Amino acid sequence: MDPVKTLGEETAVTVAVPDRPRRARGLVSEIVVSLGADIREGRLLPGHKLPTESELVGRFDVSRTVVREAISRLQASGLVETRHGIGTFVMTPRAMQATFRIAPEDVATAADVIELLELRISLESEAAALAALRRSPESLSAMAAALAAFKVAIHADSDAVPSDFQFHVEVARATGNRHFADLMTYLGTMIIPRTRLKTAASAPEGRLPYLERVHHEHESILDAIRRHDPEAARAAMRTHLSNSRERLRRAQPADDAVNN
């Protein structure tokens, strides 16, 4: 009951008026907004089961009819799906259902490779900083082994792509955050520009000096990670990938096709 303020300056009478009835439509919206926020903000994750109908009735103090209407609206929005006899489960929101994909055909020119390098600069610079904070003796050994393999490969007249890629994957793994490594693994060796373009062969200084410079940049990254210096690791990775981008810009016209 809602109280009404006193009547008259000296009157202390309080008159009670009935509460306004809660409208079913507003209650449905209240549940939709609340559960929708739980889903979008990660309190209910894709694949998780929603509370039962009875639990929602108790939580929101509404009828089963209101709960069923709210669930129907969430279904129509693509946020949940009901599996008969099992329950209602959270789906990936529609805004997130688009599949992220970088295929080999998407890295077909020097301009494409430069765009991928720009993505890597933001991603891997932060990965290097996290690796410096979290690296273990095992991860340091794995990074060092990749660099040793790289050095052997470049002096064996190889492009050293596998060991180059492995080093970057090991940095990602050293973050302790599997999503960095998962994304690097998804991208694969095509993240290394010379798998798509003749960057080493066309380098003005020649193939071996070019690859030795790449090796020294890798060593700077590992040294900063080994020293537990996240700022230096971030800067070293950014310098390495920015140098790769600039070397590519100098070596290749922006519309050069891939070396297949």
Secondary structure, DSSP 8 states (H G I E B T S, - for coil): -EEE--SSSS----EEE------HHHHHHHHHHHHHHHHHTTSS-TT-B---HHHHHHHHT--HHHHHHHHHHHHHTTSEEEETTTEEEE---GGG-S-----GGGS-BHHHHHHHHHHHHHHHHHHHHHHHHH--HHHHHHHHHHHHHHHHHHTTT---HHHHHHHHHHHHHHTS-HHHHHHHHHHGGGGSGGGTS-TTTT-TT-HHHHHHHHHHHHHHHHHHHHTT-HHHHHHHHHHHHHHHHHHHHHHS-TT-B---
